[in-house]
């Protein structure tokens, strides 16, 4: 047993220090970024925010709405091949630039991805998603997937330390998902005691990835637009959102009504709700590591997206970054003990 005494930080522990700026307006800030991915050699341009690959968030409807803003969706893995074909047949041209096919690491998952890529070769992104990206089996699966689909962009995770980011990039992944336990409906930290404060995880993993020419996604922990900005300021190339995009018209999840108020269910993909729905229940050798909550219905997702993008633009004006790619270079974080005056907060 050993203890690391270095302090690790989350989003609530810091704020941006403002700096002199030549920007006159938020409208002068560009949030689009362009990347060339190391192992696939694919180029991508868009606003690097992602809807999470949860069946309550990463839906086809969400993908259509977000693609209009050049925002990415990791589509959840529970759609059938037929549903994918129906969606792509009707989707607007170019949608393949803003969606990923999600998969687990089983033999059936591998066969499904192969069939989907064969039927729809225009698809460019594969998201290999597991709760624990530290197993040898996971690394081997990433290698096999890259070998089978060398021209596709491989997204792989989740991990929270630099050495594992490096191993996955060397195994063939282009983008590494970073985050264990920070999500609003994730109970991994409670059930297992395992986790890593998200801001520190981003800083350490971004450093490791960028040293090899790779990229990272900050996955989880964002509750407000300022958190999204902090993730970018810490060095994240993409920021993945779950809870902030839940409860909308385009979100998945059953709709319920209580006392005249409409809600949509939102749950973690390791929750008993998700496993009852997709796996026939929680296996007797494991525990549920997610919870189910009711989110007040928010209407179409566009207003929420505009609020998030507006917040990031404001952050950039406060530190003098005219482009999103400059934000991390212009960022100085200050340690804080409080974030806001909560006198009138419900």
MARDO-921293 format. One record per residue (C-alpha): x negated, y negated, z negated; residue in one letter. Coordinates in steps of 0.05 Angstrom, whole numbers, always signed. Layout:
REM residues N
x=X | y=Y | z=Z | residu=A .
...
END
This chain:
REM residues 346
x=+0 | y=+0 | z=+0 | residu=X .
x=-23 | y=-71 | z=+15 | residu=X .
x=+7 | y=-140 | z=+11 | residu=X .
x=-2 | y=-197 | z=+61 | residu=X .
x=-3 | y=-262 | z=+23 | residu=X .
x=+4 | y=-309 | z=+83 | residu=X .
x=+71 | y=-345 | z=+81 | residu=X .
x=+119 | y=-327 | z=+137 | residu=X .
x=+171 | y=-378 | z=+159 | residu=X .
x=+241 | y=-377 | z=+188 | residu=X .
x=+279 | y=-432 | z=+224 | residu=X .
x=+306 | y=-462 | z=+159 | residu=X .
x=+236 | y=-473 | z=+132 | residu=X .
x=+214 | y=-526 | z=+183 | residu=X .
x=+235 | y=-587 | z=+223 | residu=X .
x=+204 | y=-623 | z=+282 | residu=X .
x=+162 | y=-684 | z=+267 | residu=X .
x=+184 | y=-739 | z=+316 | residu=X .
x=+131 | y=-772 | z=+361 | residu=X .
x=+127 | y=-833 | z=+405 | residu=X .
x=+160 | y=-821 | z=+472 | residu=X .
x=+165 | y=-855 | z=+540 | residu=X .
x=+232 | y=-823 | z=+554 | residu=X .
x=+291 | y=-870 | z=+558 | residu=X .
x=+347 | y=-818 | z=+561 | residu=X .
x=+363 | y=-745 | z=+549 | residu=X .
x=+381 | y=-742 | z=+623 | residu=X .
x=+306 | y=-748 | z=+640 | residu=X .
x=+292 | y=-680 | z=+608 | residu=X .
x=+288 | y=-619 | z=+653 | residu=X .
x=+306 | y=-553 | z=+618 | residu=X .
x=+291 | y=-508 | z=+678 | residu=X .
x=+228 | y=-466 | z=+677 | residu=X .
x=+193 | y=-424 | z=+728 | residu=X .
x=+156 | y=-359 | z=+711 | residu=X .
x=+116 | y=-308 | z=+748 | residu=X .
x=+119 | y=-242 | z=+712 | residu=X .
x=+54 | y=-204 | z=+702 | residu=X .
x=+69 | y=-132 | z=+718 | residu=X .
x=+125 | y=-138 | z=+770 | residu=X .
x=+98 | y=-201 | z=+803 | residu=X .
x=+170 | y=-227 | z=+807 | residu=X .
x=+182 | y=-303 | z=+802 | residu=X .
x=+242 | y=-332 | z=+766 | residu=X .
x=+270 | y=-403 | z=+757 | residu=X .
x=+326 | y=-423 | z=+711 | residu=X .
x=+344 | y=-446 | z=+641 | residu=X .
x=+311 | y=-394 | z=+596 | residu=X .
x=+369 | y=-380 | z=+549 | residu=X .
x=+398 | y=-310 | z=+548 | residu=X .
x=+463 | y=-279 | z=+525 | residu=X .
x=+448 | y=-218 | z=+482 | residu=X .
x=+461 | y=-148 | z=+508 | residu=X .
x=+517 | y=-136 | z=+458 | residu=X .
x=+585 | y=-113 | z=+483 | residu=X .
x=+616 | y=-173 | z=+447 | residu=X .
x=+570 | y=-222 | z=+484 | residu=X .
x=+535 | y=-192 | z=+545 | residu=X .
x=+597 | y=-183 | z=+588 | residu=X .
x=+606 | y=-191 | z=+663 | residu=X .
x=+652 | y=-250 | z=+648 | residu=X .
x=+597 | y=-283 | z=+607 | residu=X .
x=+546 | y=-270 | z=+662 | residu=X .
x=+589 | y=-306 | z=+713 | residu=X .
x=+600 | y=-367 | z=+668 | residu=X .
x=+527 | y=-373 | z=+647 | residu=X .
x=+499 | y=-362 | z=+717 | residu=X .
x=+533 | y=-427 | z=+738 | residu=X .
x=+485 | y=-462 | z=+690 | residu=X .
x=+426 | y=-419 | z=+713 | residu=X .
x=+427 | y=-383 | z=+645 | residu=X .
x=+412 | y=-309 | z=+638 | residu=X .
x=+455 | y=-252 | z=+612 | residu=X .
x=+429 | y=-185 | z=+588 | residu=X .
x=+490 | y=-144 | z=+606 | residu=X .
x=+507 | y=-91 | z=+555 | residu=X .
x=+493 | y=-19 | z=+572 | residu=X .
x=+563 | y=+10 | z=+565 | residu=X .
x=+590 | y=-9 | z=+633 | residu=X .
x=+597 | y=+49 | z=+682 | residu=X .
x=+565 | y=+53 | z=+751 | residu=X .
x=+634 | y=+41 | z=+781 | residu=X .
x=+645 | y=-21 | z=+739 | residu=X .
x=+577 | y=-48 | z=+760 | residu=X .
x=+593 | y=-36 | z=+833 | residu=X .
x=+660 | y=-72 | z=+827 | residu=X .
x=+627 | y=-131 | z=+792 | residu=X .
x=+570 | y=-139 | z=+842 | residu=X .
x=+617 | y=-133 | z=+901 | residu=X .
x=+657 | y=-193 | z=+878 | residu=X .
x=+601 | y=-234 | z=+843 | residu=X .
x=+572 | y=-296 | z=+877 | residu=X .
x=+507 | y=-291 | z=+916 | residu=X .
x=+446 | y=-298 | z=+873 | residu=X .
x=+478 | y=-269 | z=+809 | residu=X .
x=+423 | y=-217 | z=+808 | residu=X .
x=+373 | y=-272 | z=+787 | residu=X .
x=+410 | y=-282 | z=+722 | residu=X .
x=+429 | y=-212 | z=+698 | residu=X .
x=+392 | y=-153 | z=+669 | residu=X .
x=+413 | y=-80 | z=+666 | residu=X .
x=+408 | y=-57 | z=+594 | residu=X .
x=+388 | y=+14 | z=+575 | residu=X .
x=+369 | y=+58 | z=+518 | residu=X .
x=+312 | y=+109 | z=+520 | residu=X .
x=+347 | y=+175 | z=+531 | residu=X .
x=+344 | y=+219 | z=+593 | residu=X .
x=+415 | y=+200 | z=+611 | residu=X .
x=+397 | y=+126 | z=+605 | residu=X .
x=+338 | y=+136 | z=+652 | residu=X .
x=+382 | y=+172 | z=+703 | residu=X .
x=+435 | y=+118 | z=+699 | residu=X .
x=+384 | y=+62 | z=+712 | residu=X .
x=+356 | y=+101 | z=+771 | residu=X .
x=+426 | y=+110 | z=+801 | residu=X .
x=+443 | y=+37 | z=+791 | residu=X .
x=+378 | y=+11 | z=+821 | residu=X .
x=+386 | y=+58 | z=+880 | residu=X .
x=+458 | y=+35 | z=+893 | residu=X .
x=+442 | y=-39 | z=+882 | residu=X .
x=+369 | y=-53 | z=+898 | residu=X .
x=+380 | y=-128 | z=+892 | residu=X .
x=+381 | y=-121 | z=+816 | residu=X .
x=+314 | y=-144 | z=+789 | residu=X .
x=+315 | y=-139 | z=+713 | residu=X .
x=+317 | y=-79 | z=+666 | residu=X .
x=+325 | y=-90 | z=+591 | residu=X .
x=+301 | y=-31 | z=+550 | residu=X .
x=+331 | y=-43 | z=+482 | residu=X .
x=+320 | y=-6 | z=+417 | residu=X .
x=+324 | y=-28 | z=+344 | residu=X .
x=+253 | y=-4 | z=+330 | residu=X .
x=+202 | y=-16 | z=+385 | residu=X .
x=+144 | y=+14 | z=+345 | residu=X .
x=+152 | y=+88 | z=+365 | residu=X .
x=+106 | y=+124 | z=+413 | residu=X .
x=+168 | y=+150 | z=+449 | residu=X .
x=+189 | y=+78 | z=+464 | residu=X .
x=+120 | y=+59 | z=+492 | residu=X .
x=+120 | y=+122 | z=+535 | residu=X .
x=+190 | y=+105 | z=+561 | residu=X .
x=+168 | y=+35 | z=+580 | residu=X .
x=+109 | y=+65 | z=+619 | residu=X .
x=+155 | y=+114 | z=+655 | residu=X .
x=+206 | y=+60 | z=+672 | residu=X .
x=+152 | y=+14 | z=+700 | residu=X .
x=+123 | y=+72 | z=+741 | residu=X .
x=+192 | y=+89 | z=+768 | residu=X .
x=+210 | y=+16 | z=+783 | residu=X .
x=+144 | y=-22 | z=+792 | residu=X .
x=+176 | y=-82 | z=+827 | residu=X .
x=+229 | y=-93 | z=+772 | residu=X .
x=+220 | y=-139 | z=+713 | residu=X .
x=+218 | y=-97 | z=+649 | residu=X .
x=+245 | y=-129 | z=+585 | residu=X .
x=+227 | y=-87 | z=+524 | residu=X .
x=+238 | y=-93 | z=+449 | residu=X .
x=+247 | y=-104 | z=+393 | residu=X .
x=+182 | y=-118 | z=+357 | residu=X .
x=+154 | y=-173 | z=+313 | residu=X .
x=+78 | y=-166 | z=+313 | residu=X .
x=+25 | y=-185 | z=+362 | residu=X .
x=-9 | y=-118 | z=+369 | residu=X .
x=+56 | y=-85 | z=+391 | residu=X .
x=+71 | y=-141 | z=+440 | residu=X .
x=+3 | y=-128 | z=+472 | residu=X .
x=+14 | y=-53 | z=+475 | residu=X .
x=+82 | y=-61 | z=+509 | residu=X .
x=+55 | y=-110 | z=+561 | residu=X .
x=-3 | y=-63 | z=+576 | residu=X .
x=+49 | y=-7 | z=+583 | residu=X .
x=+83 | y=-46 | z=+639 | residu=X .
x=+133 | y=-92 | z=+605 | residu=X .
x=+137 | y=-164 | z=+630 | residu=X .
x=+179 | y=-195 | z=+574 | residu=X .
x=+179 | y=-173 | z=+501 | residu=X .
x=+240 | y=-182 | z=+457 | residu=X .
x=+219 | y=-208 | z=+388 | residu=X .
x=+262 | y=-201 | z=+326 | residu=X .
x=+278 | y=-149 | z=+273 | residu=X .
x=+335 | y=-165 | z=+227 | residu=X .
x=+348 | y=-240 | z=+239 | residu=X .
x=+416 | y=-233 | z=+274 | residu=X .
x=+479 | y=-257 | z=+241 | residu=X .
x=+512 | y=-188 | z=+244 | residu=X .
x=+449 | y=-147 | z=+233 | residu=X .
x=+439 | y=-114 | z=+166 | residu=X .
x=+372 | y=-81 | z=+179 | residu=X .
x=+336 | y=-123 | z=+127 | residu=X .
x=+389 | y=-104 | z=+75 | residu=X .
x=+392 | y=-30 | z=+92 | residu=X .
x=+318 | y=-18 | z=+104 | residu=X .
x=+278 | y=-75 | z=+73 | residu=X .
x=+243 | y=-84 | z=+140 | residu=X .
x=+238 | y=-150 | z=+177 | residu=X .
x=+197 | y=-211 | z=+194 | residu=X .
x=+217 | y=-285 | z=+189 | residu=X .
x=+234 | y=-305 | z=+259 | residu=X .
x=+194 | y=-369 | z=+268 | residu=X .
x=+129 | y=-336 | z=+247 | residu=X .
x=+145 | y=-275 | z=+290 | residu=X .
x=+153 | y=-321 | z=+351 | residu=X .
x=+88 | y=-358 | z=+338 | residu=X .
x=+47 | y=-294 | z=+329 | residu=X .
x=+80 | y=-255 | z=+386 | residu=X .
x=+77 | y=-313 | z=+435 | residu=X .
x=+3 | y=-321 | z=+423 | residu=X .
x=-8 | y=-247 | z=+436 | residu=X .
x=+36 | y=-245 | z=+499 | residu=X .
x=+9 | y=-308 | z=+531 | residu=X .
x=-62 | y=-284 | z=+521 | residu=X .
x=-46 | y=-226 | z=+568 | residu=X .
x=-3 | y=-266 | z=+616 | residu=X .
x=+62 | y=-238 | z=+588 | residu=X .
x=+125 | y=-271 | z=+560 | residu=X .
x=+170 | y=-264 | z=+500 | residu=X .
x=+243 | y=-273 | z=+482 | residu=X .
x=+263 | y=-297 | z=+413 | residu=X .
x=+321 | y=-251 | z=+397 | residu=X .
x=+364 | y=-269 | z=+338 | residu=X .
x=+367 | y=-319 | z=+281 | residu=X .
x=+394 | y=-380 | z=+318 | residu=X .
x=+456 | y=-409 | z=+284 | residu=X .
x=+454 | y=-481 | z=+310 | residu=X .
x=+425 | y=-516 | z=+372 | residu=X .
x=+366 | y=-541 | z=+330 | residu=X .
x=+345 | y=-469 | z=+318 | residu=X .
x=+342 | y=-457 | z=+393 | residu=X .
x=+296 | y=-517 | z=+400 | residu=X .
x=+252 | y=-491 | z=+343 | residu=X .
x=+245 | y=-424 | z=+378 | residu=X .
x=+222 | y=-459 | z=+441 | residu=X .
x=+176 | y=-505 | z=+401 | residu=X .
x=+144 | y=-444 | z=+368 | residu=X .
x=+126 | y=-416 | z=+436 | residu=X .
x=+184 | y=-372 | z=+458 | residu=X .
x=+192 | y=-368 | z=+534 | residu=X .
x=+265 | y=-347 | z=+528 | residu=X .
x=+316 | y=-351 | z=+471 | residu=X .
x=+369 | y=-297 | z=+465 | residu=X .
x=+435 | y=-315 | z=+432 | residu=X .
x=+489 | y=-270 | z=+403 | residu=X .
x=+531 | y=-303 | z=+349 | residu=X .
x=+529 | y=-372 | z=+381 | residu=X .
x=+561 | y=-343 | z=+443 | residu=X .
x=+612 | y=-299 | z=+407 | residu=X .
x=+686 | y=-314 | z=+400 | residu=X .
x=+694 | y=-345 | z=+469 | residu=X .
x=+741 | y=-329 | z=+526 | residu=X .
x=+684 | y=-294 | z=+563 | residu=X .
x=+661 | y=-255 | z=+501 | residu=X .
x=+679 | y=-183 | z=+488 | residu=X .
x=+711 | y=-158 | z=+425 | residu=X .
x=+784 | y=-147 | z=+406 | residu=X .
x=+828 | y=-208 | z=+395 | residu=X .
x=+866 | y=-210 | z=+329 | residu=X .
x=+913 | y=-262 | z=+298 | residu=X .
x=+920 | y=-278 | z=+224 | residu=X .
x=+963 | y=-333 | z=+194 | residu=X .
x=+971 | y=-365 | z=+263 | residu=X .
x=+896 | y=-367 | z=+276 | residu=X .
x=+865 | y=-328 | z=+333 | residu=X .
x=+800 | y=-291 | z=+322 | residu=X .
x=+754 | y=-246 | z=+363 | residu=X .
x=+716 | y=-189 | z=+332 | residu=X .
x=+640 | y=-195 | z=+334 | residu=X .
x=+595 | y=-137 | z=+311 | residu=X .
x=+524 | y=-113 | z=+313 | residu=X .
x=+508 | y=-56 | z=+361 | residu=X .
x=+484 | y=-13 | z=+303 | residu=X .
x=+548 | y=-26 | z=+264 | residu=X .
x=+598 | y=+29 | z=+249 | residu=X .
x=+647 | y=-8 | z=+295 | residu=X .
x=+600 | y=-2 | z=+355 | residu=X .
x=+580 | y=+69 | z=+340 | residu=X .
x=+652 | y=+92 | z=+331 | residu=X .
x=+668 | y=+59 | z=+398 | residu=X .
x=+609 | y=+85 | z=+438 | residu=X .
x=+577 | y=+144 | z=+401 | residu=X .
x=+634 | y=+179 | z=+365 | residu=X .
x=+614 | y=+151 | z=+297 | residu=X .
x=+553 | y=+141 | z=+254 | residu=X .
x=+507 | y=+202 | z=+256 | residu=X .
x=+498 | y=+235 | z=+188 | residu=X .
x=+422 | y=+224 | z=+189 | residu=X .
x=+427 | y=+148 | z=+193 | residu=X .
x=+461 | y=+87 | z=+163 | residu=X .
x=+500 | y=+32 | z=+197 | residu=X .
x=+454 | y=-29 | z=+205 | residu=X .
x=+506 | y=-79 | z=+229 | residu=X .
x=+570 | y=-112 | z=+206 | residu=X .
x=+635 | y=-133 | z=+237 | residu=X .
x=+662 | y=-203 | z=+229 | residu=X .
x=+721 | y=-244 | z=+255 | residu=X .
x=+700 | y=-306 | z=+294 | residu=X .
x=+752 | y=-361 | z=+305 | residu=X .
x=+769 | y=-364 | z=+379 | residu=X .
x=+729 | y=-420 | z=+412 | residu=X .
x=+758 | y=-422 | z=+482 | residu=X .
x=+714 | y=-423 | z=+545 | residu=X .
x=+639 | y=-418 | z=+533 | residu=X .
x=+621 | y=-479 | z=+575 | residu=X .
x=+630 | y=-530 | z=+518 | residu=X .
x=+586 | y=-489 | z=+472 | residu=X .
x=+532 | y=-483 | z=+526 | residu=X .
x=+533 | y=-558 | z=+539 | residu=X .
x=+526 | y=-571 | z=+464 | residu=X .
x=+465 | y=-525 | z=+460 | residu=X .
x=+432 | y=-555 | z=+522 | residu=X .
x=+446 | y=-626 | z=+497 | residu=X .
x=+414 | y=-610 | z=+431 | residu=X .
x=+351 | y=-583 | z=+465 | residu=X .
x=+346 | y=-645 | z=+509 | residu=X .
x=+352 | y=-689 | z=+447 | residu=X .
x=+295 | y=-650 | z=+413 | residu=X .
x=+252 | y=-661 | z=+475 | residu=X .
x=+265 | y=-737 | z=+473 | residu=X .
x=+247 | y=-740 | z=+399 | residu=X .
x=+178 | y=-710 | z=+413 | residu=X .
x=+166 | y=-738 | z=+482 | residu=X .
x=+172 | y=-675 | z=+524 | residu=X .
x=+201 | y=-690 | z=+593 | residu=X .
x=+203 | y=-616 | z=+610 | residu=X .
x=+220 | y=-556 | z=+567 | residu=X .
x=+153 | y=-524 | z=+582 | residu=X .
x=+120 | y=-583 | z=+547 | residu=X .
x=+159 | y=-575 | z=+483 | residu=X .
x=+112 | y=-526 | z=+448 | residu=X .
x=+52 | y=-570 | z=+465 | residu=X .
x=+87 | y=-631 | z=+435 | residu=X .
x=+112 | y=-594 | z=+373 | residu=X .
x=+88 | y=-608 | z=+302 | residu=X .
x=+130 | y=-572 | z=+250 | residu=X .
x=+135 | y=-598 | z=+179 | residu=X .
x=+152 | y=-553 | z=+121 | residu=X .
x=+218 | y=-574 | z=+87 | residu=X .
x=+260 | y=-553 | z=+28 | residu=X .
x=+326 | y=-578 | z=+57 | residu=X .
x=+354 | y=-587 | z=+127 | residu=X .
x=+416 | y=-629 | z=+121 | residu=X .
x=+463 | y=-667 | z=+74 | residu=X .
x=+519 | y=-617 | z=+61 | residu=X .
x=+566 | y=-660 | z=+19 | residu=X .
x=+622 | y=-656 | z=+71 | residu=X .
x=+606 | y=-587 | z=+98 | residu=X .
x=+662 | y=-537 | z=+89 | residu=X .
END
